[in-house]
């Protein structure tokens, strides 16, 4: 898991990662950032250039990543856990 990746997304920075490890599980390619093949500097350069040259795309992807990461915050996690417990005992909800 790339903690730096999640931290960047949390503050609204679009991300570019390679398709290795767990990072591609957190980036929606073309939505919250770009996923590039490993060892492909030409594609990496292209995706970085697209973000630098298109501030609308940059902002849209950054906002999407921020919303995506908020789903992992404590309030969202606590709500999900409570909902799961409540499903076991409906009177508790």
C-alpha positions as CSV (number, residue, x, y, z in Angstrom):
1,X,0.0,0.0,0.0
2,X,1.3,3.4,-1.0
3,X,0.6,5.7,2.0
4,X,2.1,8.6,0.1
5,X,-0.4,7.9,-2.7
6,X,-3.4,8.0,-0.2
7,X,-2.0,11.1,1.5
8,X,-1.7,12.9,-1.9
9,X,-5.3,11.9,-2.8
10,X,-6.6,13.1,0.6
11,X,-5.4,16.6,-0.1
12,X,-6.8,16.7,-3.7
13,X,-3.7,15.9,-5.7
14,X,-4.2,13.6,-8.7
15,X,-1.8,10.7,-8.6
16,X,0.1,8.7,-11.2
17,X,1.2,5.2,-10.1
18,X,2.5,2.1,-11.6
19,X,0.5,-1.1,-11.9
20,X,2.4,-2.8,-9.1
21,X,1.6,-3.8,-5.6
22,X,-1.6,-2.5,-4.0
23,X,-1.5,0.9,-5.5
24,X,-3.8,0.2,-8.5
25,X,-6.5,-0.9,-6.1
26,X,-6.8,2.7,-4.8
27,X,-6.6,4.6,-8.1
28,X,-9.4,4.6,-10.6
29,X,-7.5,5.0,-13.8
30,X,-8.6,8.2,-15.6
31,X,-10.9,9.2,-12.7
32,X,-8.7,9.9,-9.7
33,X,-5.4,9.5,-11.4
34,X,-3.5,7.4,-13.8
35,X,-2.1,3.9,-13.6
36,X,0.8,3.3,-15.9
37,X,2.6,0.0,-16.7
38,X,5.9,-0.6,-14.8
39,X,9.1,0.3,-16.6
40,X,7.3,2.5,-19.1
41,X,8.8,6.0,-18.8
42,X,7.1,7.3,-22.0
43,X,3.6,6.6,-20.7
44,X,4.6,8.0,-17.3
45,X,5.8,11.2,-19.0
46,X,2.6,11.4,-21.1
47,X,0.3,11.1,-18.1
48,X,2.3,13.7,-16.1
49,X,2.3,16.0,-19.0
50,X,-1.5,15.7,-19.4
51,X,-2.0,16.7,-15.8
52,X,0.4,19.6,-16.0
53,X,-1.1,20.9,-19.2
54,X,-4.8,20.5,-18.3
55,X,-5.7,22.2,-15.1
56,X,-9.4,21.2,-15.4
57,X,-8.4,17.5,-15.6
58,X,-6.0,18.0,-12.8
59,X,-8.6,19.5,-10.5
60,X,-11.3,17.0,-11.5
61,X,-9.0,14.0,-10.7
62,X,-7.8,15.6,-7.5
63,X,-11.4,16.1,-6.3
64,X,-12.3,12.6,-7.2
65,X,-9.4,11.2,-5.4
66,X,-10.2,13.2,-2.3
67,X,-13.8,11.9,-2.3
68,X,-12.5,8.4,-2.8
69,X,-10.1,8.5,0.2
70,X,-12.7,10.0,2.5
71,X,-14.4,6.6,2.3
72,X,-11.5,5.3,4.4
73,X,-11.8,7.9,7.1
74,X,-12.8,7.0,10.6
75,X,-16.4,8.5,10.3
76,X,-17.1,6.4,7.2
77,X,-15.5,3.2,8.8
78,X,-17.4,3.7,12.0
79,X,-20.7,4.1,10.1
80,X,-20.0,1.0,8.1
81,X,-19.2,-1.1,11.2
82,X,-22.3,0.2,13.0
83,X,-24.4,-0.7,10.0
84,X,-23.0,-4.2,9.9
85,X,-23.7,-4.7,13.6
86,X,-27.2,-3.3,13.3
87,X,-27.9,-5.8,10.5
88,X,-27.2,-8.6,13.0
89,X,-29.6,-7.1,15.5
90,X,-32.1,-4.8,13.8
91,X,-33.5,-3.5,17.2
92,X,-30.1,-1.9,17.9
93,X,-30.4,0.5,15.0
